[in-house]
Amino acid sequence: MSAGEDQTTPALPARALDTTAENPWPVRLLSSKIADYVARMAPVWVEGQVVQLNRRPGSGIAFLTLRDTDADMSLPVSMPAGVLAAATTSVQEGAHVVVHAKPVFWTKRGTLQLNADAVRAIGVGELLARIEHLKRVLAAEGLFDADRKVALPFLPRVVGLVCGRESKAEHDVVVNAQARWPQVEFVIREVAVQGVGAVAQVSAAIAELDARPDVEVIVVARGGGAVEDLLPFSNETLVRAAAACRTPLVSAIGHETDTPLLDLVADYRASTPTDAAKRIVPDVGEERARLAQARGRMRAALTHRVVRERAGLDALRSRPVLARPTTLVDVREHDVHRARDTARHALDLLLSRAAGQTERLAAQVRALSPAATLERGYAVVQRGDGAVVRDPSEVAAGDPLRVRVARGELRAAVQAEA
């Protein structure tokens, strides 16, 4: 093998999977293979928003940048100037379009480009139809349900405000709110409220304010405008960012007749920025008037109660029982004396009758008593065992006897039978 053959460069791998650190692909080969792969792709319809449009006078080619409406991503597009001029609706920067294009990869720059042969602006009617479809999808997910909405605080100390830069909406919210309640503070985030960056900037501002613990309510405000200008506030990414917000959210987009999807997911929908200012803080003048009315009602109620109780006390004092408190006692004392006299008379009568009856019974007892018989000279003869002797045969000679007379008794003994 010759020396020249020893220095021969190794063959490059045919597939990306076969590359190694020792045998890699050069950039030119990778770019070439990407270009070959892209070249095999069929033409495709692509939707996006025109953010840059370059029509060079005298040039047969027009250039524009097509940006995704939901993500920070874009592609350059080139097309014949006649194709752009032949569009049924004039294509301007900010317009939503669909282009029919063939992807092309430029190997020297390493960039992807679309070569378009047709362009069509998406009309307002089609955009509204898409919003209506998205509205049904989000409603089916429950993002618009009333039970998800959070009540706004009565008097927030700090209010977060998302609005356009130096916009009238900011002026309307801040000036009217501070006129109603001067102590309210605002944390303001000025962002794009229409155009390419509106969705990303408004969503980021909502998330930032929601993360602040001192912000008690968030207002997203924008003045009126054409339907196309309000499209970012019906964007799915922005609507879902608002739905994920834990801080009470007020939507004040457009005029009263405008209803972007943000209005439906917000906790409160204000018809205008001025209406939002009236809703987030109370009117200090009205609150003072209500306090004055409440104090007046309380004072009147208390005065009426005092007057009524005083009249009741006067009526009670005018009663005889209170004018001469001893009246009841005097009446009861008379009743007690009368009852006492009646009881005493009744008791005397009972005692008198009982005394007479006792005397009659005593006379009867005395008349029937054996002692009365003894008083007349009779005697009672008893044997030693106490038995009364009624017949001489009941005793024998020598038996001891007791002879009871009216004044005592005598001892005797039986001498002989008669």
Secondary structure, DSSP 8 states (H G I E B T S, - for coil): --HHHHT------SSGGG--SSS---HHHHHHHHHHHHHTS--EEEEEEEEEEEE-TT-SEEEEEEE-SSSS-EEEEEEEHHHHHT-SS---TT-EEEEEEEEEEETTTTEEEEEEEEEEE--HHHHHHHHHHHHHHHHHTTTT-GGG-----SS-SEEEEEE-TT-HHHHHHHHHHHHH-TT-EEEEEE---SSTTHHHHHHHHHHHHHT-TT--EEEEEE----TGGGGGGG-HHHHHHHHT--S-EEEEES-TT---HHHHHSSEE-SSHHHHHHHHS--HHHHHHHHHHHHHHHHHHHHHHHHHHHHHHHHHHTSHHHHSTTHHHHHHHHHHHHHHHHHHHHHHHHHHHHHHHHHHHHHHHHHHSHHHHHHTT--EEEETTS-B--SGGG--TT-EEEEEETTEEEEEE-----
